[in-house]
Amino acid sequence: MKKINAIIISIFVFSFLFVAAPIARAQTNSDTNTVEPGITSASPFLHFFDIFFEKIQLALTSNSQAKIELKIKIGKERKAEIKVLIEEKGKDDESVKEAEASLEEDLDDTQEEIIDAQADCDKELAEIEADKAEDLAKANGDAEKIQKIEEKYARKLAEEKADCEEELTESQDELDDLEDESDDGDDDSDLEDNDNDDLEDSGDDSDLEDSDNDDLEDSGDDSDLEDSDNGDLEDSDDSGDDDNQNNH
C-alpha cells in the first residue's frame, strides 16, 4: 500500500514540475500580454495534468475577480497552444477543432463570471445603501449627524463603484480582445480558403481561355482549308477553259 502511495505521489510531483511551469509563465507574462503556450493536446498525458492543475487553481480561488483574471490567463494560454497545434498539424486537424471548441466554451464561461461579478457589485452597493438608510434612521433628525452620514456613505459608495467598474471593465476588455483574436483567426482561415478558391477559378478561366483560343485556331485552319479548296476549284475551271479554247 505504501509503495502504491509513493508511486502516486511521484506521478503528481513529476506532473507538477512539467505543468506548473507553463501556468506560471502565463501568469508572469500577462502584464505584457505575452503568453507562452503550455502543454498542447499533442501530449495527451501531460496535457491532462495541465488542465487538472488549472481546475485546482480555479477551485482554490474564491474571489470572483481573481477567478476571472485567472480564467482569462488560462484562455490566453489555450489560444497560444492552438497556434502551436495549427503550425504542427494544420488548421483542419481534429485536435485543433476540439481545442478551438473548448476555448470558445471557456470564454463563454468567463463571460458568465463577469456578469455574475457585476451582479455581486450591485448587491454590495445595495447593502451599502441599506446601511446608510439604517444609520440615517438612528440619527433621529439630527442635522449634523445626517450630514456626516451622507458624506461618509457618499465616499464609500463612490469608492466601491469605482473599484468594481475598473476591475470589471479591464477584465471585459481583455476578454473581448481574446475573443476578437479567436475570430480573426477564423476569418484568416476563411480568407485563405477564398483565396484558394479564387486561384482555382482563375485556373479554370485560364483553361477556358486556352480552349477558346484552340477553337479559334481550329476555325482558322478550317478557313485556310476552305480557301485552298476554292483555289483548287478555280484552277480546275481555268484549265477547262484553256482546253476548250485549244479545241476551237
C-alpha positions as a printed NumPy array, in Angstrom:
array([[   0.   ,    0.   ,    0.   ],
       [   2.814,    2.37 ,    0.92 ],
       [   4.544,    1.552,   -2.334],
       [   1.402,    2.42 ,   -4.321],
       [   1.012,    5.727,   -2.461],
       [   4.653,    6.551,   -3.164],
       [   4.141,    5.886,   -6.871],
       [   1.029,    8.089,   -6.959],
       [   2.831,   10.903,   -5.144],
       [   5.781,   10.592,   -7.533],
       [   3.467,   10.867,  -10.531],
       [   1.853,   14.011,   -9.141],
       [   5.222,   15.587,   -8.328],
       [   6.566,   14.704,  -11.773],
       [   3.477,   16.104,  -13.453],
       [   3.579,   19.267,  -11.354],
       [   7.136,   20.001,  -12.47 ],
       [   6.035,   19.941,  -16.11 ],
       [   2.637,   21.523,  -15.674],
       [   3.167,   24.265,  -13.117],
       [   5.907,   25.943,  -15.142],
       [   3.732,   26.776,  -18.185],
       [   0.978,   28.091,  -15.922],
       [   3.483,   30.263,  -14.059],
       [   4.789,   31.607,  -17.358],
       [   1.279,   32.53 ,  -18.434],
       [   0.717,   34.402,  -15.188],
       [   4.125,   36.101,  -15.181],
       [   3.903,   37.354,  -18.763],
       [   0.285,   38.514,  -18.563],
       [   1.341,   42.081,  -17.794],
       [   2.981,   42.317,  -21.212],
       [   0.118,   40.476,  -22.949],
       [   2.672,   37.844,  -23.986],
       [   1.617,   34.328,  -23.076],
       [   3.719,   31.303,  -23.887],
       [   1.858,   28.111,  -24.786],
       [   1.543,   25.399,  -22.197],
       [   1.404,   21.689,  -22.939],
       [  -0.707,   21.014,  -26.013],
       [  -3.025,   18.068,  -26.634],
       [  -0.247,   16.593,  -28.782],
       [   0.986,   15.244,  -25.415],
       [  -2.313,   13.878,  -24.021],
       [  -0.979,   12.647,  -20.66 ],
       [   0.783,   15.872,  -19.669],
       [  -1.986,   17.988,  -21.184],
       [  -4.469,   16.196,  -18.912],
       [  -2.477,   17.182,  -15.839],
       [  -2.106,   20.711,  -17.179],
       [  -5.909,   21.03 ,  -17.258],
       [  -6.194,   19.219,  -13.928],
       [  -3.965,   21.672,  -12.071],
       [  -5.721,   24.63 ,  -13.681],
       [  -9.023,   23.345,  -12.317],
       [  -7.462,   23.024,   -8.857],
       [  -6.264,   26.619,   -9.086],
       [  -9.733,   27.801,  -10.055],
       [ -11.35 ,   25.784,   -7.262],
       [  -8.993,   27.319,   -4.692],
       [  -9.683,   30.859,   -5.93 ],
       [ -12.673,   32.169,   -4.006],
       [ -12.575,   35.834,   -5.023],
       [ -14.73 ,   36.31 ,   -8.126],
       [ -12.493,   38.967,   -9.701],
       [  -9.352,   36.902,   -9.1  ],
       [ -11.076,   33.898,  -10.674],
       [ -11.99 ,   35.945,  -13.745],
       [  -8.396,   37.112,  -14.15 ],
       [  -7.128,   33.529,  -13.799],
       [  -9.617,   32.281,  -16.413],
       [  -8.501,   34.957,  -18.862],
       [  -4.848,   33.994,  -18.332],
       [  -5.703,   30.354,  -18.949],
       [  -7.655,   31.359,  -22.066],
       [  -4.612,   33.195,  -23.417],
       [  -2.5  ,   30.11 ,  -22.798],
       [  -5.045,   27.915,  -24.612],
       [  -5.01 ,   30.328,  -27.571],
       [  -1.213,   30.15 ,  -27.742],
       [  -1.402,   26.348,  -27.658],
       [  -3.875,   26.358,  -30.561],
       [  -1.437,   28.411,  -32.636],
       [   1.254,   25.794,  -31.974],
       [  -1.118,   22.98 ,  -32.951],
       [  -2.028,   24.76 ,  -36.199],
       [   1.655,   25.157,  -37.063],
       [   2.317,   21.48 ,  -36.336],
       [  -0.822,   19.814,  -37.725],
       [  -2.701,   22.372,  -39.8  ],
       [  -5.951,   24.199,  -39.088],
       [  -8.155,   21.333,  -40.321],
       [  -6.778,   18.778,  -37.864],
       [  -9.351,   17.324,  -35.459],
       [  -7.254,   18.22 ,  -32.387],
       [  -7.244,   21.888,  -33.489],
       [ -11.017,   21.931,  -33.907],
       [ -11.509,   20.337,  -30.471],
       [  -9.143,   22.854,  -28.852],
       [ -10.946,   25.779,  -30.511],
       [ -14.337,   24.479,  -29.369],
       [ -13.029,   24.042,  -25.82 ],
       [ -11.595,   27.577,  -25.823],
       [ -14.882,   29.023,  -27.029],
       [ -16.7  ,   27.248,  -24.207],
       [ -14.174,   28.551,  -21.656],
       [ -14.596,   32.114,  -22.939],
       [ -18.367,   31.814,  -22.618],
       [ -17.923,   30.652,  -19.016],
       [ -15.646,   33.612,  -18.328],
       [ -18.266,   35.983,  -19.723],
       [ -20.806,   34.467,  -17.324],
       [ -18.338,   35.01 ,  -14.462],
       [ -18.085,   38.701,  -15.385],
       [ -21.874,   39.016,  -15.424],
       [ -22.067,   37.344,  -12.004],
       [ -19.329,   39.631,  -10.679],
       [ -21.293,   42.666,  -11.852],
       [ -24.331,   41.319,  -10.004],
       [ -22.201,   40.917,   -6.872],
       [ -21.037,   44.516,   -7.184],
       [ -24.62 ,   45.727,   -7.489],
       [ -25.501,   43.672,   -4.418],
       [ -22.664,   45.219,   -2.405],
       [ -23.744,   48.719,   -3.429],
       [ -27.307,   47.899,   -2.378],
       [ -26.049,   46.695,    1.01 ],
       [ -24.146,   49.961,    1.498],
       [ -27.312,   51.907,    0.673],
       [ -29.189,   49.8  ,    3.227],
       [ -26.564,   50.517,    5.901],
       [ -26.811,   54.206,    5.076],
       [ -30.598,   54.195,    5.493],
       [ -30.24 ,   52.418,    8.83 ],
       [ -27.715,   54.958,   10.123],
       [ -29.893,   57.858,    8.969],
       [ -32.818,   56.403,   10.876],
       [ -30.7  ,   56.303,   14.026],
       [ -29.758,   59.975,   13.608],
       [ -33.257,   60.982,   14.835],
       [ -33.345,   64.073,   12.616],
       [ -30.026,   65.478,   13.911],
       [ -28.838,   67.635,   11.002],
       [ -25.168,   67.427,   11.927],
       [ -25.248,   63.633,   12.217],
       [ -27.193,   63.323,    8.976],
       [ -24.628,   65.423,    7.124],
       [ -21.744,   63.282,    8.421],
       [ -23.591,   60.087,    7.463],
       [ -24.297,   61.399,    3.978],
       [ -20.664,   62.354,    3.439],
       [ -19.383,   59.042,    4.839],
       [ -21.557,   56.87 ,    2.607],
       [ -21.07 ,   59.1  ,   -0.435],
       [ -17.325,   58.393,   -0.263],
       [ -17.889,   54.7  ,    0.435],
       [ -20.315,   54.262,   -2.45 ],
       [ -18.06 ,   56.165,   -4.861],
       [ -15.001,   54.073,   -3.943],
       [ -16.859,   50.775,   -4.184],
       [ -18.424,   51.692,   -7.529],
       [ -15.083,   52.869,   -8.951],
       [ -13.312,   49.668,   -7.88 ],
       [ -15.999,   47.477,   -9.423],
       [ -16.11 ,   49.388,  -12.686],
       [ -12.338,   49.496,  -13.047],
       [ -11.826,   45.787,  -12.419],
       [ -14.768,   44.587,  -14.494],
       [ -14.065,   46.949,  -17.386],
       [ -10.455,   45.788,  -17.564],
       [ -11.497,   42.125,  -17.465],
       [ -14.179,   42.668,  -20.113],
       [ -11.706,   44.426,  -22.401],
       [  -9.196,   41.577,  -22.059],
       [ -11.887,   39.005,  -22.764],
       [ -13.126,   40.947,  -25.798],
       [  -9.569,   41.134,  -27.157],
       [  -9.148,   37.394,  -26.704],
       [ -12.465,   36.67 ,  -28.447],
       [ -11.61 ,   39.068,  -31.285],
       [  -8.258,   37.345,  -31.725],
       [ -10.023,   33.993,  -31.993],
       [ -12.499,   35.399,  -34.532],
       [  -9.657,   36.944,  -36.545],
       [  -8.017,   33.529,  -36.72 ],
       [ -11.201,   32.048,  -38.167],
       [ -11.52 ,   34.935,  -40.623],
       [  -7.935,   34.417,  -41.78 ],
       [  -8.69 ,   30.744,  -42.405],
       [ -11.807,   31.637,  -44.378],
       [  -9.839,   34.231,  -46.349],
       [  -7.193,   31.67 ,  -47.17 ],
       [  -9.882,   29.264,  -48.391],
       [ -11.416,   32.02 ,  -50.517],
       [  -8.016,   32.843,  -51.986],
       [  -7.515,   29.204,  -52.887],
       [ -10.968,   29.123,  -54.496],
       [ -10.112,   32.273,  -56.459],
       [  -6.897,   30.671,  -57.651],
       [  -8.816,   27.579,  -58.753],
       [ -11.391,   29.74 ,  -60.533],
       [  -8.575,   31.654,  -62.199],
       [  -7.093,   28.354,  -63.332],
       [ -10.46 ,   27.282,  -64.754],
       [ -10.807,   30.616,  -66.564],
       [  -7.332,   30.178,  -67.983],
       [  -8.185,   26.676,  -69.207],
       [ -11.385,   28.025,  -70.749],
       [  -9.462,   30.813,  -72.461],
       [  -6.939,   28.29 ,  -73.811],
       [  -9.825,   26.163,  -75.072],
       [ -11.367,   29.19 ,  -76.795],
       [  -8.034,   30.02 ,  -78.398],
       [  -7.722,   26.431,  -79.638],
       [ -11.216,   26.659,  -81.12 ],
       [ -10.274,   29.888,  -82.859],
       [  -7.107,   28.298,  -84.255],
       [  -9.108,   25.288,  -85.461],
       [ -11.575,   27.673,  -87.069],
       [  -8.691,   29.474,  -88.738],
       [  -7.311,   26.169,  -90.036],
       [ -10.746,   25.253,  -91.445],
       [ -10.926,   28.651,  -93.162],
       [  -7.485,   28.139,  -94.702],
       [  -8.54 ,   24.69 ,  -95.877],
       [ -11.723,   26.108,  -97.435],
       [  -9.706,   28.818,  -99.216],
       [  -7.366,   26.162, -100.501],
       [ -10.269,   24.103, -101.834],
       [ -11.737,   27.159, -103.545],
       [  -8.372,   27.865, -105.108],
       [  -8.161,   24.346, -106.461],
       [ -11.658,   24.68 , -107.966],
       [ -10.694,   27.957, -109.654],
       [  -7.55 ,   26.367, -111.052],
       [  -9.651,   23.49 , -112.38 ],
       [ -12.049,   25.896, -114.113],
       [  -9.178,   27.811, -115.679],
       [  -7.732,   24.569, -117.013],
       [ -11.106,   23.623, -118.518],
       [ -11.353,   26.96 , -120.294],
       [  -7.898,   26.531, -121.803],
       [  -8.795,   23.076, -123.138],
       [ -11.94 ,   24.401, -124.781],
       [ -10.019,   27.235, -126.401],
       [  -7.438,   24.857, -127.815],
       [ -10.171,   22.638, -129.311],
       [ -11.641,   25.619, -131.157]])
